[in-house]
Amino acid sequence: MTSILVVEDSWLTRRVICKILRAEGYETWEASSGPEALEQLGTKTPNCMLLDLLMPEMEGREVLQAMRDRGYKIPVIVITADIQASTRSECMELGAMAVIHKMPNSDELIGWIKKALSVSEESTQ
């Protein structure tokens, strides 16, 4: 089963995203912080990650940098309320596949996940 790690500090937002993903048949793993996400990545590898940008303790940018430093090759879609072009550019430079605005509608979210999964499959072939 395809697994997606949802990294979001807001419990309600995490619930909504996971509900959308499960309805599409994806297995979801959850992390409420950057350190928790990195801890999970140390023991299991999701097919894709949805990453909030603005979180206490460790921002999404720091998670992306840590993933890059550790050599993780997981497609990451950043979900954020920050709409600045500089933020989008920085996330993409750190390895994010896409930066989408919070809260995406379910069609947009699923579309980006399918795109991320197809890129992930191509890179493993």
Secondary structure as the mmCIF struct_conf table of DSSP 4:
data_model
#
loop_
_struct_conf.conf_type_id
_struct_conf.id
_struct_conf.beg_label_comp_id
_struct_conf.beg_label_asym_id
_struct_conf.beg_label_seq_id
_struct_conf.end_label_comp_id
_struct_conf.end_label_asym_id
_struct_conf.end_label_seq_id
STRN STRN1 SER A 3 VAL A 7
BEND BEND1 ASP A 9 ASP A 9
HELX_RH_AL_P HELX_RH_AL_P1 TRP A 11 ALA A 23
TURN_TY1_P TURN_TY1_P1 GLU A 24 GLY A 25
STRN STRN2 GLU A 27 ALA A 31
BEND BEND2 SER A 32 SER A 33
HELX_RH_AL_P HELX_RH_AL_P2 GLY A 34 LEU A 41
TURN_TY1_P TURN_TY1_P2 GLY A 42 THR A 43
BEND BEND3 ASN A 47 ASN A 47
STRN STRN3 CYS A 48 ASP A 52
BEND BEND4 LEU A 53 LEU A 54
BEND BEND5 PRO A 56 MET A 58
HELX_RH_AL_P HELX_RH_AL_P3 GLY A 60 ARG A 70
TURN_TY1_P TURN_TY1_P3 GLY A 71 GLY A 71
STRN STRN4 VAL A 76 THR A 80
BEND BEND6 ALA A 81 ALA A 81
HELX_RH_AL_P HELX_RH_AL_P4 ALA A 85 GLU A 93
TURN_TY1_P TURN_TY1_P4 LEU A 94 GLY A 95
BEND BEND7 MET A 97 MET A 97
STRN STRN5 ALA A 98 HIS A 101
BEND BEND8 LYS A 102 MET A 103
HELX_LH_PP_P HELX_LH_PP_P1 PRO A 104 ASN A 105
HELX_RH_AL_P HELX_RH_AL_P5 SER A 106 THR A 124
#
